[in-house]
Amino acid sequence: MRRSTLLIGLAAIIVIAACTDPLAPDVGREPPDLAPWVWHLSADRTGDGAADSELHIVEVSASAPPLVTYEASFWACGWRSQNLLFHYSSAPSDGGSRVFLELTIPQKSITRWPSGRHFRWYHCVEIGVKIDPNHLVAQFEPSGLKFSQELPAQLRISYREANFDLNGDGVVDVKDEQIRDRELGLWRLPHENGVWQRIGSVHVKDAKRFDAKLYQFSQYGVAY
């Protein structure tokens, strides 16, 4: 009987399986293929599907500690819940959490393969996550993998180690604070020929992070 294994890049990346199943998984034939970063920054701010402005993706601070790793993959199966963490290699300067990104896929959350076929409870799919080292962007593969409306995947991403000169004028001041408090959000690029769209998220300002529900895999970034 074949047995899927969780692939862990380094010890600091944790994939937690909430339960296991004695049946051999039906491994899909759509493995992750991490595509090149898409750096067109066309944003749709009105929600009509058309580009109407430029998006500003937040940069990582030059003084930020590196992540333990910037890429990882693991097997997600319908019968169990899983959790993936990306950590900084050292504690942030303000003493906050070392977690940069957390992805949670609940049991039976995955509903469809990118091809559109149903994802059954006994299916497994290899998930790939890649972090851009210079910007607050994460890419999730396979792109187009879909999740339940009632029980979606959960994303938590920190901007604690961002470059807080958000407007790029060389000074961190009240203008940057206004951007952070009023304009900063979590954005999604549906596909490489699409435009960036803002998604619903919870801005936890004290912790400097965004929490969001994911209904489909693609690229996600902290931007304004």
N, C-alpha and C positions, 0 to 999 in steps of 0.2 A: 504494500500500500504506500502510495506516495505521501509525503508529508511536507507541507509548505513551511518554510522557515522565515522568520522575520530577519530582514537584512538590516544591520545596524552599522552606520558609518563609523561611529566612535562610541565609547562607553557613555559619554554625556548625552547622547541622543537616546531617549527612552521610548520604546514602543510597548505599550502595556495592553495585553490581550485580556479582556475582562472574563472571557470564558473560552473554552475549547470545545471541539466537536469530534467524536470518534470517526466520522465519515471522512473519506479522502476528499479534498476540495476539488471542485471542477474549475481548474485554472483557465482563465480566459486567454485568448490569443491576441490581446491588445495591450502589450507591455508599454511602460512609459518610454517616451522618446522626447527627451528634453530639448525643445526647439530653441533656436537662438533668441535672445532677448529682442523684443519688438520695441524700438525706441521712437516711433512716431508718437507725438504727444497731442493728438487731436482729441478734444473733450466734447462731450455732449452734455451741456448743462441744463438744457430745456426739456430733455426727455423725449425728443421727437426722432431720435436715432441718427441725426445728422451732426457733423462736427460744427461747432460754433465758436470755439475758443481754444486756447492752448492750455495744456495741463502742466502743473509744476509738481513734479515728484520730489519728495523730500530726500535730501542727501544725508549720508551717514557722516557724523562728525569725524574730523581728522584725528581726534584724540580718543575715539571709541575703541574699546578692546575688541579684538577680532572674535568671531564666532568659533566655537570648537570645530565646526565643519559647516560648509555652505551647501552641501548636497547630501541627500539621503533617500533611501527607498525601502519599502516594506510591503508585505502582503496584507491587504485588507480583505476580510471575508465577511459574508453576510450574517453569519451566526454569532459574531462577537463584536464587542466594542474595542476600539483602539485609540491610542493617544500618542502623539509624536511631539517632542520638544526639541527646540534648538536653543542652546545655551551660549552665553558669552564665555570667553575663556577665563575671565576674571570678573569680580563684582563691579558693577557700575560705580562711578565716582561718588554718587549721592547715596550709595549704600542700598539701593533698591534691588529688585529681583534680577537674577541673572538670566531669566528666561526672555528670549527675544521673540520667539514665535511658538505658539501651541496650536496644534491641529487635533481635533477630536472627531472621530467618526463613530457614531453610536451604532449599536446592533440594528441591522435591517435598514440602515440609513440610505445605502446606495440603492437606487431604483433602476437606472438604465445605463448601459454601456454607451460610449460616444456614438456608436453606430445606430443607436435607438432601440436595440433589443433589450428585453427585460433582464435585469440583474436579479437572479434568484438568491434565496437565502443560503444555498449551498455553493454559490459562486465565490471565487476569489479573484482579485485583481492586484497587480503590482502597482503601487503608488510611488511616484517620484516627486520630490520637493527640492527646488533649487532656489537659493537666496542670492540676490545680487549683492556683491560686497560693497558697492558704493552708493546704493540707493535703497530706500525702504520698500523693496519690491520682492514678492515671492511668486514663483511659478509652480503650479500644481499640475501634474500629469497622471493619467491621460487626460488631455484637455477635452472637455465636453462630457466627462463623466457626470452623471446627474444624481441628485440626492432628493430624499423625500421632502415634501412641503411641510409635513407634520413633524418630521424628525430629521432636520438637515444636519450637515456637518457644521462644526463650530470652529471659528478662527479667532485667535487672540494674538495681536501683534503689537509690540512695544515701539514707541518712538523716543524712548528715554535717552538713547545715544544718537539722536539726530543732530544735524547742524541747525541750530536754532536761529541762525541768520536767514530766515525764510525768504525774505524779499531780496536777498543778495546785495544789500547796499554796504556791507562791511561792518555793520554795527547791529548788535542784538539789543533791541529797544522795544518801546511800547507798540510800534507798528507790527513787529514780529509777534508779540503777544496777542494782538488783535487777530492776526491771521490764524494763529494757533487755536484761539478760543472760538472764533466765528466761522472760519473757512475750512480748516483742516478736516479731512475725512478719509474714508476708505473708498478706493476706486477700483474698478474691474475692467479689464480689457477682454471682451468675449472671445475674440479671435484676432489674428494678426491683421486682417483687413477691416476690422471694426474700429470703433472709437471708444475711448475710455468713458465709463459711466459710473457715477457715484452710486454706492449701494447703501442700504440702511445699516447703521452700526451704532453701537453705544460708545460714546467718548468718555472714558474714565480718566478725567483730567488729572486727578491727584496721582494716579499711577502712570500717567503718560502712555496710554494704550487705547486701542480700539478693539471691541468685541463685536463679532458679526456672525450671522448665519450664512452658510454657503450652500447654494442650491446647484451649483455647477462648477467644475474645475476650469481654471484658466489662469491668467495673471492678475494679481491683486497688489495694490500699492497704497501707501500713505501719501496723500497729495492734496493740493488745493487748486 
